Amino acid sequence: MAEYEDCFVFLLAKAYQRAHGLLKKKLLPFGLTPVQHLILSVLADEGPLSPAEISERTVVDSATLSGVLDRMAEAGLIKKEESLEDRRSLRVSITPKAKGMKEMLAEQRKAVNEELTRALSLEERLLLKRMLKDLKG
């Protein structure tokens, strides 16, 4: 076996590629990218939020996030409004269209998680989740 195949960075990168590819395929019928799905999930759970708050929670840099939010607004998935407290800042929230997709998107995410961890026992799944959270920092 090649030395790099035992490297944690390589193994995590390959696992990410597989997970990202599976999620991307499941989201294709909805016209969403994994990042857009993540943003909708964050907004559904916590919104409305400012772009800075979305960036912080999703770990998407503000330059990238701006374009993503613009495309999502054009698609009718989110709305951007001036903050009532500070007219210089925006509040982003999901639209009824996006709310209507929430359950179907949750099903797709669950299916990907199940496919990724199919070979693992329940204990191994819980351990993997805990270890990934620990590595995330």
C-alpha distance (Angstrom), angle and dihedral (degrees) to the residues before:
residue distance angle dihedral
M1 . . .
A2 3.79 . .
E3 3.81 115.7 .
Y4 3.81 93.9 -121.2
E5 3.80 90.6 59.0
D6 3.83 88.9 70.6
C7 3.81 93.2 49.0
F8 3.83 113.6 112.8
V9 3.80 91.9 -143.5
F10 3.81 91.0 54.2
L11 3.80 93.2 45.3
L12 3.81 92.8 48.3
A13 3.80 90.9 47.4
K14 3.80 92.1 51.7
A15 3.82 91.5 46.5
Y16 3.82 89.2 49.7
Q17 3.81 91.4 50.2
R18 3.79 91.2 52.4
A19 3.82 94.2 45.4
H20 3.80 93.3 44.8
G21 3.82 91.5 48.1
L22 3.80 92.9 50.5
L23 3.81 92.8 47.9
K24 3.80 92.0 45.6
K25 3.81 90.0 53.9
K26 3.82 92.4 48.9
L27 3.83 92.0 49.3
L28 3.81 95.4 47.8
P29 3.83 94.6 90.1
F30 3.81 88.6 54.7
G31 3.80 93.4 50.3
L32 3.80 90.9 -121.9
T33 3.77 134.6 130.3
P34 3.80 121.4 -141.9
V35 3.83 90.0 -105.9
Q36 3.81 91.6 52.1
H37 3.80 89.4 48.6
L38 3.81 90.1 51.4
I39 3.80 91.5 49.8
L40 3.81 91.7 49.9
S41 3.81 90.3 49.5
V42 3.80 92.1 50.8
L43 3.81 92.3 47.3
A44 3.81 92.4 46.3
D45 3.81 90.4 52.7
E46 3.81 100.5 37.4
G47 3.82 111.5 7.0
P48 2.89 153.3 166.7
L49 3.80 91.6 63.7
S50 3.77 138.2 161.5
P51 3.81 118.0 -108.2
A52 3.83 88.1 -109.5
E53 3.81 90.6 55.5
I54 3.81 90.9 47.8
S55 3.81 89.9 49.6
E56 3.81 91.2 50.6
R57 3.81 94.3 49.5
T58 3.81 96.9 42.9
V59 3.81 97.6 36.4
V60 3.81 89.6 -130.2
D61 3.79 113.5 142.1
S62 3.79 115.7 -114.8
A63 3.82 95.2 -115.6
T64 3.81 91.8 55.6
L65 3.79 92.8 39.9
S66 3.80 92.9 55.5
G67 3.80 92.8 60.6
V68 3.80 92.9 42.9
L69 3.80 91.4 51.9
D70 3.82 91.0 48.4
R71 3.83 91.0 53.6
M72 3.79 91.4 46.0
A73 3.81 91.4 50.7
E74 3.82 90.5 49.5
A75 3.82 88.9 51.6
G76 3.81 90.5 52.3
L77 3.81 94.5 -115.6
I78 3.79 98.0 117.3
K79 3.77 138.2 18.4
K80 3.77 125.8 -143.9
E81 3.78 117.6 -150.5
E82 3.79 135.4 173.0
S83 3.77 112.6 -97.0
L84 3.80 113.4 -107.8
E85 3.80 89.9 -141.0
D86 3.82 96.6 47.1
R87 3.79 119.1 17.8
R88 3.82 90.1 -161.0
S89 3.79 91.9 66.0
L90 3.78 132.6 65.5
R91 3.78 132.9 -131.8
V92 3.79 116.9 -152.0
S93 3.79 122.5 -156.0
I94 3.78 136.8 168.3
T95 3.78 121.4 -102.6
P96 3.80 127.4 -129.0
K97 3.83 87.1 -101.9
A98 3.83 90.3 60.0
K99 3.81 92.5 42.2
G100 3.79 88.0 55.8
M101 3.81 89.7 56.9
K102 3.81 95.4 49.7
E103 3.81 98.6 95.4
M104 3.81 94.7 43.3
L105 3.81 90.7 49.1
A106 3.80 90.9 49.1
E107 3.82 88.7 53.3
Q108 3.81 91.2 51.9
R109 3.81 91.9 48.7
K110 3.81 90.3 49.0
A111 3.81 91.0 49.8
V112 3.80 91.0 52.5
N113 3.81 91.8 48.4
E114 3.80 90.3 50.3
E115 3.80 93.0 47.7
L116 3.80 92.0 48.8
T117 3.79 94.2 49.9
R118 3.80 99.6 33.5
A119 3.82 92.7 117.4
L120 3.82 93.1 50.6
S121 3.77 128.3 88.7
L122 3.81 119.7 -125.8
E123 3.81 89.8 -101.1
E124 3.81 91.3 50.9
R125 3.81 91.1 49.2
L126 3.80 91.3 52.2
L127 3.79 91.4 46.3
L128 3.80 92.0 48.4
K129 3.79 91.1 50.5
R130 3.79 91.7 49.5
M131 3.80 92.7 47.5
L132 3.80 92.6 48.5
K133 3.80 90.1 50.5
D134 3.81 89.3 49.8
L135 3.82 91.3 50.0
K136 3.81 91.0 47.8
G137 3.78 88.0 63.2
